[in-house]
Amino acid sequence: MTYRTRASLRPLAAARYNVSRMLTTASQTPIASSSSTSSPSSSQPQSELTPSPAETPADANAPNTHFKITLRRSAISLGDKIKGTIKALGIHRRFQTVYFPHSPEAAGKILRIKELVEVENVPTHLVKTKQQQRQERKAPRGYKVVGSKRDSFMKV
């Protein structure tokens, strides 16, 4: 029977620790290098090259200044420290989204709950308040008021 010593396990443990501490963000698009000789249409689809009508060229080049944090998994059976971190971020239910400016405190809280949340880096113009998020979810009215009996009676 062979035994492993602590010294032989140390590099593997360090590599595993570093991998688990990395903060990854969702839906980052790779940046095409300007020195490539191939045509842009062959390397990427045309829809990815043109910005959407809502984005202006100035908005597309805006630096990412905020974290968009969405709770994907519940913390029901987890410890009080994890639940406290989620509460400190202001998240109360699944699929709730909050925005935080880039800061060491926010990054540390995200690292504490990285298995439960989805994080995106967004520029300032994409940060939405709670009222804006609620308005986006709201269904359109099923009717339109074109007039009323009172207005026709009063001949207004």
N, C-alpha and C positions, 0 to 999 in steps of 0.2 A: 504494500500500500504506500502510495506517495503522498506526501503532504506539501501543500503550498505554503510558502512563507508570506509574511505580511509585505515584504519588499516586492515580491513578484505581483501582488494584487494592487499595489498602489497606483501605477499608471492607468490601469483600467478603471479604477474607482474615480480618479481625477477626471478622466475623459467623460464618464457617465455624468458626473456632477456638472461639468461645463455644458453638456448638451441639455440637461434638464433646466438650466438657468437661462437659456436663451429665450429672448422675447421675439416671437414671430408675429407678423401682421398678416391679415387676410387680404387677398386680392391685390397684391402689388404687381404692377405690370412691368416687365423688363424694359429697360431703356435701350433702344437700338443705337449702336455706335455709328458715328458719322464717317468713320473711315472704311466702312464696308463698301465693296465694289458692286455688289448685286443691287438690282433695282428694288425700291421699297415695296413694290406690289408683289414681288416674288417672295419676300421674307415675311410679310405680314398681310393680312386681309385689309382691303380698302376701308372697311368700317372702323377698324382700330386706328387708322392713321388720321381720319378726320374727326375733330372734336364734335360732340353733340351740339345741337343748336343752343341748348341752355348754357353751355360753357363758351365763354369768349376766350380769345387767345391769352388775355391777361389773367383770366381765372385759371387756365390750364397750367400756367407757369407759377402759380402762387405756391409758396412753401407750405409744407404740412406743419401746422402749429398745434393741433389738438388730437387727442385720442378719442375715437368713437368706440365706446365700450358697450357691448351687448351681452347680457347674461344668457347663456345657452343651456346650462345645466343647473338644476336646483341644488341648494346646499342644505336640504332638509336633514340628512343624517350625518352631516359633517360637524366638526367641532365649533365651539363658541368663537374661537379666534377667526376662523374663516368666515363665519356668519357676521362677525363684527366688522371685518374688512369689507364685506359686501354692503353692509349697512353704511359704513363710512363713505363708500363711493356713491351712496344715494340710490342704490338699486334695491327694489322691493319685490319684484316678481320676474319670472322668466320672460325672455325676449324684450325686456325693457332696455332702452338705450340711453346712455348718458354721455356727455362730452366733458373732457377735462383738458386744460392746456398742458402742453408738455412740461413736466417737472419731475424731479427725482422722487417726490412723494407719490405722485400718481403712478410712476413706473414701478415703484416698490409695491404698491397695492395691487397693481396688475399682476406682478410676478407671484404674489401670494395666492392669487386665485386664477392663475393662467389656464388651468384645466377646465374651468367653468365658463370662461368668457371668450368672446371673439373680439379682437381689437383691430381697428383700422386707423391709419394716420390720415387725417383730413385737413385741408386748409380752412382758414377762418370763414370763408364765405359759404362753406357747407355745414357749419355748426348751426343746429336748430334748437330753439327753445322748446319747452314742454308744450306750449300752446301751438307752435308750428307743427310739431309732431302729431298732436291730436287732430289738427285741422286736416293734415294729409290723410289720416286714417278715416276721417268722417266721410260717409257716403253722400253722394249728391242728392239734392232734394228730388223727389219723384214727381213734382208738379211745378208749374210756373204760374204765378198770379198775373193775369193779363188785364184785369179790371174788376170792379165790384159793383154791386147793385146800388150802393150808396153813391158812388161816383157818377153813375149814369143817371140816377134820380136827381142829383144836385147839378148835373150838367157841367161838371168841372172838367 
